[in-house]
């Protein structure tokens, strides 16, 4: 039985860890999840995004007022 058949038979939409002698060697995740991870990594590598995070961390350490999550989601266009 090939790896794809084993995954389809068990949990096709879940990540799988492939081991060799009991030690993790490979990690298999569904294609759509990998695309999402790549998108997130691309967004996180944006210099403006990194700068915003650094600024926010400094403000937080100084005790400045934080943005409520609902306001942040609204600014980002996220509906929760």
C-alpha positions, 0 to 999 in steps of 0.5 A: 500500500502506498503512502497516498492510500494510507492517508486517504484511508485514515484521515485525509484532511489531517497532518501526518508525521512519518517516522523512521525507527520511531523518530519523525522524518517527514511531515505531510499536510493537505495541499490547501493548508500548505498554501495557507501557510505559504501565504502567511509566511509571505505576509509575515516577511513583509517589511512593513508588517515586521515594522508594525509588529515591532512598534506594537511591541514597544507600545505594549512594553510602555503600557500604551493603550492597545487596540481592541481585537474587534476594532483590529478585525474591522480595520483588516476587513475580517468578519468574526 
